Amino acid sequence: MAKEKFSVEEFEKKYVARLKDRTLDWNVLKFQEEIDPKYKRAQMRYIGRGATANADSNVITAEHFTLSTMVLPPGCVGPLHLHDDVEEVFFILKGQVTALIQEVDCDEVHEIKLNERDCISSPPGVYRGIRNDGEEEALMLVMLGANKPNLPTYPEGSALEELRKQRAAEREAIISK
């Protein structure tokens, strides 16, 4: 059997994601912002759809991880959340942020200051979040260590966790009909 001829054009269509073809998605995490306006942020996906499983067809298909950029306005927060199946990496491209880390079954939230080109990797099973304490928007790369991560959970008793449970129950009711 003859090997198919390599086509750089086909390779480019499949494996290159250009900024000019992306848009900031301010709606993918809008449900969090509806709980509290400080959760406002935007995502721009490059590889995979992330844990949100957003139906963005303009991404490179993920095989082993996801990659997106995140814009975090001044004073805004990516809320504490937990991925049970993947590590999550935040690489700060612009701005200064504070990483928030909390162990399960512990009330203390640890804060770690991050500057441009700093990086933090949070393992599965640890709550993580990020806060922009600066005067300008922060821009970061966000990577998740699976092609389709599980949906995250939020600290027990939080408004976001209650909303997640409600939405999960509504989804289950629809699926079981």
N, CA, C and O of each residue as an XYZ file, in Angstrom:
708
protein
N       0.841     -1.169      0.000
C       0.000      0.000      0.000
C       0.894      1.242      0.000
O       1.824      1.348      0.800
N       0.606      2.170     -0.896
C       1.406      3.391     -1.020
C       1.063      4.376      0.091
O      -0.095      4.541      0.474
N       2.092      5.012      0.586
C       1.918      6.026      1.622
C       1.349      7.291      0.987
O       1.785      7.711     -0.085
N       0.344      7.908      1.680
C      -0.239      9.145      1.180
C       0.794     10.253      1.188
O       1.606     10.350      2.109
N       0.761     11.090      0.162
C       1.698     12.201      0.057
C       1.371     13.242      1.134
O       0.210     13.601      1.331
N       2.387     13.709      1.812
C       2.227     14.734      2.848
C       1.782     16.042      2.212
O       2.325     16.465      1.191
N       0.783     16.683      2.829
C       0.304     17.975      2.363
C       0.430     18.982      3.503
O      -0.246     18.869      4.526
N       1.303     19.965      3.309
C       1.464     20.987      4.335
C       0.181     21.804      4.477
O      -0.116     22.303      5.562
N      -0.573     21.942      3.400
C      -1.844     22.678      3.460
C      -2.832     21.957      4.382
O      -3.473     22.593      5.219
N      -2.956     20.651      4.237
C      -3.851     19.868      5.099
C      -3.351     19.871      6.545
O      -4.143     19.970      7.482
N      -2.043     19.765      6.717
C      -1.460     19.827      8.059
C      -1.817     21.157      8.724
O      -2.218     21.189      9.887
N      -1.669     22.244      7.980
C      -1.963     23.570      8.519
C      -3.431     23.691      8.910
O      -3.738     24.232      9.972
N      -4.352     23.194      8.068
C      -5.784     23.237      8.392
C      -6.086     22.509      9.694
O      -6.922     22.949     10.484
N      -5.405     21.401      9.910
C      -5.693     20.551     11.069
C      -4.971     20.980     12.345
O      -5.508     20.819     13.440
N      -3.759     21.525     12.216
C      -2.908     21.736     13.387
C      -2.456     23.171     13.654
O      -1.620     23.388     14.532
N      -2.978     24.148     12.931
C      -2.592     25.536     13.173
C      -3.838     26.329     13.565
O      -4.853     26.293     12.870
N      -3.748     27.034     14.672
C      -4.827     27.915     15.136
C      -4.273     29.329     15.177
O      -3.323     29.609     15.907
N      -4.856     30.199     14.409
C      -4.356     31.563     14.298
C      -5.208     32.534     15.114
O      -6.428     32.393     15.200
N      -4.541     33.520     15.709
C      -5.233     34.527     16.500
C      -6.340     35.203     15.680
O      -7.426     35.455     16.201
N      -6.071     35.495     14.412
C      -7.046     36.203     13.579
C      -8.349     35.416     13.417
O      -9.382     35.993     13.076
N      -8.305     34.115     13.657
C      -9.492     33.268     13.521
C     -10.193     33.014     14.853
O     -11.184     32.284     14.889
N      -9.711     33.593     15.938
C     -10.269     33.377     17.280
C     -11.052     34.599     17.726
O     -10.831     35.711     17.246
N     -11.952     34.375     18.636
C     -12.649     35.476     19.304
C     -12.677     35.174     20.799
O     -12.701     34.016     21.215
N     -12.674     36.231     21.589
C     -12.812     36.058     23.030
C     -14.240     35.629     23.337
O     -15.191     36.256     22.872
N     -14.391     34.580     24.104
C     -15.703     34.064     24.492
C     -16.002     34.525     25.920
O     -15.517     33.938     26.887
N     -16.797     35.573     26.037
C     -17.188     36.112     27.349
C     -18.387     35.363     27.898
O     -18.796     35.616     29.031
N     -18.968     34.437     27.120
C     -20.191     33.754     27.537
C     -19.976     32.360     28.113
O     -20.834     31.863     28.842
N     -18.859     31.719     27.806
C     -18.666     30.324     28.213
C     -18.727     30.157     29.740
O     -19.166     29.117     30.231
N     -18.300     31.154     30.470
C     -18.325     31.095     31.937
C     -19.295     32.127     32.522
O     -19.195     32.488     33.695
N     -20.229     32.593     31.696
C     -21.192     33.627     32.097
C     -22.029     33.181     33.296
O     -22.412     34.011     34.121
N     -22.320     31.873     33.404
C     -23.112     31.380     34.537
C     -22.428     31.721     35.865
O     -23.107     31.950     36.866
N     -21.097     31.757     35.882
C     -20.386     32.131     37.100
C     -20.552     33.623     37.366
O     -20.774     34.037     38.503
N     -20.443     34.422     36.318
C     -20.600     35.873     36.452
C     -22.011     36.232     36.924
O     -22.194     37.240     37.606
N     -23.008     35.418     36.567
C     -24.375     35.666     37.018
C     -24.515     35.429     38.523
O     -25.390     36.013     39.163
N     -23.661     34.577     39.090
C     -23.629     34.382     40.543
C     -22.976     35.588     41.212
O     -23.445     36.075     42.241
N     -21.863     36.069     40.597
C     -21.145     37.220     41.154
C     -20.384     37.905     40.011
O     -19.577     37.256     39.347
N     -20.620     39.193     39.769
C     -19.943     39.904     38.666
C     -18.418     39.843     38.719
O     -17.765     40.035     37.694
N     -17.836     39.580     39.894
C     -16.366     39.517     39.973
C     -15.815     38.293     39.229
O     -14.607     38.206     39.007
N     -16.686     37.342     38.837
C     -16.240     36.151     38.117
C     -16.158     36.369     36.600
O     -15.977     35.410     35.851
N     -16.289     37.608     36.148
C     -16.244     37.913     34.718
C     -14.858     37.616     34.154
O     -13.844     38.056     34.697
N     -14.831     36.868     33.065
C     -13.593     36.614     32.346
C     -13.918     36.006     30.997
O     -15.039     35.558     30.758
N     -12.933     35.995     30.121
C     -13.142     35.490     28.766
C     -12.095     34.435     28.442
O     -10.973     34.455     28.949
N     -12.501     33.521     27.586
C     -11.616     32.441     27.168
C     -11.500     32.461     25.644
O     -12.459     32.767     24.935
N     -10.313     32.131     25.165
C     -10.073     31.962     23.742
C      -9.417     30.596     23.578
O      -8.276     30.393     23.993
N     -10.143     29.666     22.973
C      -9.662     28.290     22.864
C      -8.774     28.092     21.630
O      -9.033     28.638     20.558
N      -7.734     27.304     21.816
C      -6.829     26.952     20.720
C      -6.810     25.441     20.483
O      -6.973     24.986     19.351
N      -6.611     24.665     21.552
C      -6.560     23.203     21.434
C      -7.611     22.630     22.378
O      -7.549     22.844     23.588
N      -8.563     21.910     21.827
C      -9.609     21.280     22.629
C     -10.628     22.276     23.138
O     -10.453     23.491     23.046
N     -11.692     21.722     23.676
C     -12.794     22.558     24.158
C     -12.747     22.774     25.654
O     -13.583     23.504     26.186
N     -11.802     22.166     26.355
C     -11.677     22.356     27.799
C     -12.759     21.633     28.566
O     -13.510     20.838     27.999
N     -12.840     21.907     29.854
C     -13.811     21.247     30.721
C     -15.221     21.748     30.465
O     -16.189     21.082     30.831
N     -15.352     22.920     29.838
C     -16.681     23.447     29.563
C     -17.353     22.681     28.432
O     -18.574     22.736     28.287
N     -16.574     21.972     27.635
C     -17.076     21.230     26.477
C     -17.865     22.140     25.551
O     -18.827     21.703     24.920
N     -17.470     23.386     25.468
C     -18.116     24.349     24.590
C     -18.057     23.839     23.155
O     -17.080     23.201     22.763
N     -19.076     24.112     22.386
C     -19.178     23.596     21.021
C     -18.397     24.441     20.015
O     -18.892     24.697     18.917
N     -17.214     24.866     20.362
C     -16.382     25.666     19.480
C     -15.703     24.734     18.480
O     -14.823     23.953     18.841
N     -16.122     24.826     17.226
C     -15.549     23.954     16.204
C     -14.262     24.520     15.619
O     -13.604     23.858     14.817
N     -13.900     25.720     16.007
C     -12.729     26.397     15.462
C     -11.505     26.172     16.352
O     -10.779     27.114     16.671
N     -11.287     24.928     16.743
C     -10.144     24.597     17.589
C      -9.382     23.431     16.974
O      -9.923     22.671     16.171
N      -8.130     23.305     17.361
C      -7.367     22.115     17.012
C      -7.902     20.993     17.893
O      -8.041     21.176     19.103
N      -8.198     19.862     17.321
C      -8.721     18.739     18.096
C      -7.683     18.298     19.114
O      -6.527     18.043     18.776
N      -8.113     18.212     20.363
C      -7.199     17.818     21.445
C      -7.000     16.306     21.427
O      -7.947     15.543     21.237
N      -5.769     15.891     21.626
C      -5.470     14.472     21.781
C      -5.085     14.139     23.219
O      -5.444     13.071     23.715
N      -4.355     15.038     23.905
C      -3.854     14.724     25.246
C      -4.022     15.856     26.251
O      -3.863     15.626     27.450
N      -4.339     17.072     25.805
C      -4.471     18.212     26.708
C      -5.277     19.293     25.998
O      -5.512     19.207     24.793
N      -5.702     20.315     26.748
C      -6.357     21.477     26.156
C      -5.496     22.709     26.409
O      -4.703     22.746     27.350
N      -5.661     23.709     25.560
C      -4.916     24.956     25.692
C      -5.821     26.108     25.278
O      -6.417     26.098     24.202
N      -5.907     27.085     26.144
C      -6.651     28.299     25.824
C      -5.944     29.479     26.455
O      -5.051     29.315     27.285
N      -6.354     30.677     26.050
C      -5.928     31.866     26.762
C      -7.128     32.367     27.546
O      -8.277     32.127     27.178
N      -6.840     33.066     28.630
C      -7.885     33.605     29.491
C      -7.571     35.066     29.748
O      -6.433     35.416     30.061
N      -8.579     35.919     29.615
C      -8.473     37.329     29.971
C      -9.209     37.507     31.288
O     -10.375     37.132     31.417
N      -8.521     38.083     32.264
C      -9.086     38.320     33.589
C      -9.011     39.816     33.873
O      -7.928     40.341     34.132
N     -10.167     40.520     33.828
C     -10.158     41.963     34.078
C      -9.683     42.298     35.494
O      -9.721     41.440     36.376
N      -9.240     43.530     35.715
C      -8.804     43.939     37.057
C      -9.917     43.704     38.083
O     -11.085     44.008     37.836
N      -9.530     43.161     39.228
C     -10.483     42.916     40.306
C     -11.318     41.663     40.146
O     -12.094     41.326     41.040
N     -11.182     40.969     39.037
C     -11.996     39.776     38.795
C     -11.287     38.515     39.276
O     -10.081     38.509     39.521
N     -12.075     37.446     39.405
C     -11.605     36.194     40.003
C     -12.056     35.017     39.162
O     -13.211     34.951     38.740
N     -11.152     34.095     38.920
C     -11.530     32.759     38.458
C     -11.788     31.979     39.740
O     -10.841     31.704     40.478
N     -13.040     31.611     40.035
C     -13.376     31.080     41.357
C     -12.708     29.751     41.666
O     -12.303     29.012     40.768
N     -12.602     29.467     42.953
C     -12.077     28.177     43.385
C     -12.899     27.064     42.753
O     -14.129     27.075     42.806
N     -12.209     26.111     42.158
C     -12.851     24.947     41.559
C     -11.873     23.785     41.610
O     -10.670     23.975     41.786
N     -12.401     22.597     41.456
C     -11.583     21.392     41.579
C     -11.792     20.512     40.353
O     -12.924     20.214     39.971
N     -10.700     20.110     39.753
C     -10.727     19.094     38.703
C     -10.267     17.796     39.348
O      -9.161     17.722     39.882
N     -11.110     16.778     39.300
C     -10.755     15.515     39.949
C      -9.891     14.624     39.076
O      -9.354     13.622     39.549
N      -9.753     14.981     37.798
C      -9.092     14.073     36.864
C      -7.852     14.640     36.187
O      -7.120     13.890     35.540
N      -7.593     15.938     36.314
C      -6.473     16.525     35.563
C      -5.756     17.600     36.357
O      -6.323     18.228     37.250
N      -4.492     17.794     36.007
C      -3.790     18.958     36.512
C      -4.189     20.142     35.638
O      -4.588     19.972     34.486
N      -4.075     21.337     36.196
C      -4.369     22.556     35.451
C      -3.186     23.505     35.623
O      -2.675     23.699     36.726
N      -2.772     24.082     34.514
C      -1.628     24.983     34.503
C      -2.094     26.380     34.128
O      -2.854     26.561     33.177
N      -1.628     27.365     34.888
C      -1.821     28.776     34.553
C      -0.435     29.359     34.295
O       0.434     29.308     35.166
N      -0.229     29.907     33.109
C       1.023     30.560     32.746
C       0.687     32.019     32.471
O      -0.068     32.321     31.546
N       1.239     32.916     33.261
C       0.883     34.332     33.175
C       1.670     34.991     32.036
O       2.899     35.051     32.069
N       0.948     35.479     31.039
C       1.562     36.177     29.914
C       1.686     37.673     30.178
O       2.668     38.305     29.789
N       0.670     38.231     30.849
C       0.633     39.674     31.088
C      -0.100     39.920     32.402
O      -1.117     39.288     32.687
N       0.424     40.833     33.186
C      -0.245     41.218     34.422
C       0.306     40.507     35.644
O       1.277     39.753     35.574
N      -0.341     40.770     36.752
C       0.024     40.157     38.032
C      -1.248     39.601     38.643
O      -2.257     40.297     38.754
N      -1.188     38.354     39.033
C      -2.359     37.691     39.600
C      -1.977     36.975     40.891
O      -0.801     36.807     41.211
N      -2.986     36.568     41.603
C      -2.796     35.772     42.804
C      -3.465     34.428     42.579
O      -4.670     34.359     42.336
N      -2.682     33.364     42.659
C      -3.252     32.016     42.584
C      -3.845     31.682     43.944
O      -3.264     31.997     44.983
N      -4.997     31.048     43.924
C      -5.696     30.638     45.135
C      -5.687     29.118     45.187
O      -6.110     28.460     44.237
N      -5.210     28.563     46.286
C      -5.096     27.110     46.445
C      -5.746     26.715     47.766
O      -5.498     27.329     48.803
N      -6.584     25.678     47.711
C      -7.250     25.202     48.918
C      -7.338     23.681     48.872
O      -7.749     23.094     47.871
N      -6.947     23.067     49.968
C      -7.078     21.619     50.077
C      -8.540     21.263     50.332
O      -9.285     22.043     50.926
N      -8.943     20.078     49.879
C     -10.285     19.579     50.161
C     -10.418     19.412     51.671
O      -9.463     19.015     52.339
N     -11.588     19.711     52.207
C     -11.879     19.597     53.641
C     -11.021     20.517     54.502
O     -10.738     20.206     55.659
N     -10.614     21.631     53.946
C      -9.838     22.620     54.690
C     -10.403     23.998     54.362
O     -10.733     24.272     53.208
N     -10.517     24.857     55.352
C     -11.092     26.191     55.140
C     -10.065     27.213     54.661
O     -10.431     28.228     54.069
N      -8.789     26.953     54.913
C      -7.765     27.937     54.586
C      -7.486     27.981     53.082
O      -7.242     26.958     52.443
N      -7.532     29.203     52.540
C      -7.185     29.422     51.140
C      -5.800     30.061     51.112
O      -5.590     31.133     51.679
N      -4.871     29.405     50.457
C      -3.500     29.906     50.351
C      -3.391     30.787     49.110
O      -3.999     30.499     48.079
N      -2.614     31.862     49.218
C      -2.421     32.796     48.117
C      -0.965     32.791     47.675
O      -0.048     32.853     48.494
N      -0.775     32.715     46.357
C       0.568     32.716     45.783
C       0.594     33.781     44.694
O      -0.131     33.677     43.705
N       1.423     34.803     44.873
C       1.546     35.884     43.891
C       2.287     35.382     42.655
O       3.299     34.690     42.764
N       1.772     35.740     41.481
C       2.390     35.361     40.216
C       2.541     36.600     39.339
O       1.636     37.431     39.266
N       3.676     36.717     38.682
C       3.953     37.825     37.772
C       4.076     37.297     36.351
O       3.957     36.095     36.111
N       4.314     38.196     35.424
C       4.471     37.799     34.027
C       5.518     36.699     33.887
O       6.600     36.762     34.472
N       5.165     35.696     33.098
C       5.996     34.537     32.772
C       6.194     33.598     33.957
O       7.044     32.709     33.902
N       5.417     33.784     35.034
C       5.375     32.805     36.117
C       4.331     31.757     35.759
O       3.429     32.005     34.959
N       4.468     30.591     36.359
C       3.613     29.459     36.035
C       3.269     28.703     37.312
O       4.099     28.577     38.213
N       2.043     28.204     37.382
C       1.645     27.347     38.489
C       0.890     26.152     37.919
O       0.065     26.295     37.017
N       1.185     24.980     38.455
C       0.500     23.759     38.067
C      -0.218     23.213     39.293
O       0.398     22.979     40.333
N      -1.514     23.016     39.161
C      -2.304     22.500     40.277
C      -2.695     21.058     39.975
O      -3.310     20.791     38.942
N      -2.348     20.123     40.862
C      -2.658     18.712     40.610
C      -4.148     18.425     40.774
O      -4.870     19.233     41.358
N      -4.615     17.289     40.268
C      -6.008     16.906     40.482
C      -6.309     16.840     41.976
O      -5.434     16.526     42.784
N      -7.560     17.140     42.334
C      -7.983     16.993     43.718
C      -7.665     18.157     44.631
O      -7.847     18.050     45.844
N      -7.189     19.277     44.078
C      -6.895     20.476     44.862
C      -7.720     21.614     44.267
O      -7.723     21.814     43.052
N      -8.420     22.358     45.123
C      -9.140     23.536     44.628
C      -8.135     24.580     44.184
O      -7.115     24.812     44.833
N      -8.457     25.209     43.047
C      -7.590     26.254     42.517
C      -8.456     27.363     41.960
O      -9.578     27.132     41.509
N      -7.920     28.565     41.999
C      -8.573     29.727     41.422
C      -7.516     30.769     41.141
O      -6.336     30.551     41.413
N      -7.927     31.892     40.602
C      -6.980     32.932     40.251
C      -7.677     34.290     40.389
O      -8.852     34.428     40.048
N      -6.948     35.284     40.889
C      -7.533     36.612     41.117
C      -6.598     37.671     40.545
O      -5.383     37.607     40.729
N      -7.174     38.634     39.857
C      -6.392     39.734     39.319
C      -6.455     40.901     40.299
O      -7.469     41.592     40.386
N      -5.368     41.115     41.032
C      -5.271     42.225     41.979
C      -4.671     43.467     41.338
O      -4.538     44.501     41.993
N      -4.308     43.375     40.060
C      -3.631     44.480     39.379
C      -4.598     45.525     38.856
O      -5.813     45.425     39.025
N      -4.020     46.532     38.215
C      -4.795     47.656     37.656
C      -5.117     47.445     36.179
O      -5.906     48.194     35.604
N      -4.505     46.423     35.557
C      -4.771     46.146     34.146
C      -5.231     44.704     33.989
O      -5.053     43.884     34.889
N      -5.825     44.403     32.835
C      -6.274     43.034     32.639
C      -5.072     42.093     32.609
O      -3.982     42.454     32.167
N      -5.305     40.893     33.088
C      -4.276     39.852     33.051
C      -4.590     38.919     31.885
O      -5.753     38.684     31.557
N      -3.558     38.403     31.280
C      -3.697     37.439     30.191
C      -2.866     36.224     30.553
O      -1.698     36.354     30.918
N      -3.458     35.046     30.455
C      -2.723     33.832     30.799
C      -3.063     32.696     29.857
O      -4.127     32.674     29.238
N      -2.137     31.750     29.760
C      -2.408     30.474     29.116
C      -2.990     29.551     30.177
O      -2.561     29.566     31.330
N      -3.962     28.755     29.780
C      -4.553     27.770     30.677
C      -4.504     26.420     29.961
O      -4.996     26.275     28.842
N      -3.899     25.437     30.632
C      -3.814     24.083     30.070
C      -4.438     23.100     31.042
O      -4.236     23.192     32.253
N      -5.198     22.157     30.498
C      -5.749     21.050     31.270
C      -5.178     19.764     30.699
O      -5.071     19.610     29.483
N      -4.812     18.844     31.579
C      -4.078     17.654     31.178
C      -4.891     16.484     30.664
O      -4.560     15.336     30.959
N      -5.950     16.742     29.898
C      -6.723     15.687     29.238
C      -7.442     16.323     28.053
O      -7.691     17.528     28.041
N      -7.773     15.505     27.061
C      -8.432     16.073     25.886
C      -9.874     16.486     26.172
O     -10.388     17.392     25.515
N     -10.542     15.845     27.136
C     -11.898     16.227     27.534
C     -12.026     16.029     29.043
O     -12.533     15.004     29.500
N     -11.566     17.010     29.809
C     -11.601     16.883     31.270
C     -13.028     16.792     31.812
O     -13.975     17.260     31.181
N     -13.164     16.188     32.983
C     -14.448     16.182     33.679
C     -14.819     17.621     34.033
O     -13.955     18.487     34.168
N     -16.127     17.854     34.181
C     -16.570     19.165     34.648
C     -16.047     19.390     36.063
O     -16.032     18.459     36.868
N     -15.622     20.601     36.375
C     -15.110     20.862     37.724
C     -16.236     20.969     38.740
O     -17.398     21.176     38.391
N     -15.864     20.825     39.995
C     -16.779     21.090     41.103
C     -16.264     22.315     41.844
O     -15.141     22.770     41.625
N     -17.111     22.838     42.727
C     -16.787     24.036     43.494
C     -16.880     23.695     44.973
O     -17.459     22.667     45.322
N     -16.332     24.522     45.850
C     -16.397     24.210     47.285
C     -17.841     23.956     47.751
O     -18.762     24.690     47.394
N     -18.009     22.910     48.546
C     -19.320     22.522     49.058
C     -19.985     23.707     49.757
O     -19.361     24.402     50.558
N     -21.249     23.924     49.442
C     -22.013     25.007     50.054
C     -21.916     26.327     49.323
O     -22.655     27.258     49.643
N     -21.018     26.437     48.343
C     -20.889     27.687     47.591
C     -22.046     27.811     46.601
O     -22.633     26.811     46.190
N     -22.363     29.043     46.227
C     -23.440     29.283     45.263
C     -23.138     28.601     43.931
O     -24.046     28.095     43.272
N     -21.865     28.587     43.532
C     -21.504     27.936     42.271
C     -21.713     26.422     42.334
O     -22.149     25.820     41.353
N     -21.406     25.803     43.474
C     -21.608     24.357     43.596
C     -23.103     24.032     43.609
O     -23.524     23.028     43.033
N     -23.898     24.868     44.257
C     -25.348     24.644     44.267
C     -25.906     24.758     42.850
O     -26.754     23.958     42.456
N     -25.441     25.743     42.081
C     -25.867     25.885     40.690
C     -25.403     24.692     39.858
O     -26.160     24.190     39.027
N     -24.166     24.230     40.070
C     -23.662     23.066     39.333
C     -24.532     21.847     39.599
O     -24.871     21.116     38.669
N     -24.897     21.618     40.852
C     -25.747     20.467     41.206
C     -27.118     20.590     40.550
O     -27.656     19.609     40.038
N     -27.676     21.785     40.567
C     -28.985     22.020     39.955
C     -28.927     21.728     38.460
O     -29.792     21.040     37.917
N     -27.896     22.258     37.801
C     -27.752     22.040     36.359
C     -27.518     20.565     36.048
O     -28.027     20.054     35.050
N     -26.752     19.877     36.893
C     -26.508     18.447     36.688
C     -27.811     17.668     36.830
O     -28.072     16.752     36.051
N     -28.636     18.024     37.823
C     -29.918     17.348     38.020
C     -30.847     17.609     36.842
O     -31.548     16.700     36.395
N     -30.862     18.829     36.337
C     -31.690     19.159     35.175
C     -31.242     18.385     33.944
O     -32.068     17.877     33.186
N     -29.902     18.295     33.745
C     -29.364     17.523     32.614
C     -29.745     16.061     32.734
O     -30.145     15.434     31.753
N     -29.619     15.509     33.953
C     -29.942     14.093     34.180
C     -31.422     13.823     33.919
O     -31.768     12.789     33.348
N     -32.303     14.742     34.333
C     -33.744     14.581     34.110
C     -34.057     14.551     32.613
O     -34.905     13.777     32.169
N     -33.381     15.385     31.848
C     -33.589     15.428     30.398
C     -33.082     14.135     29.760
O     -33.746     13.562     28.897
N     -31.917     13.684     30.182
C     -31.300     12.489     29.603
C     -32.117     11.242     29.918
O     -32.229     10.352     29.075
N     -32.687     11.163     31.115
C     -33.382      9.937     31.541
C     -34.805      9.812     30.977
O     -35.447      8.782     31.186
N     -35.312     10.819     30.275
C     -36.668     10.754     29.707
C     -36.728      9.829     28.520
O     -37.791      9.658     27.924
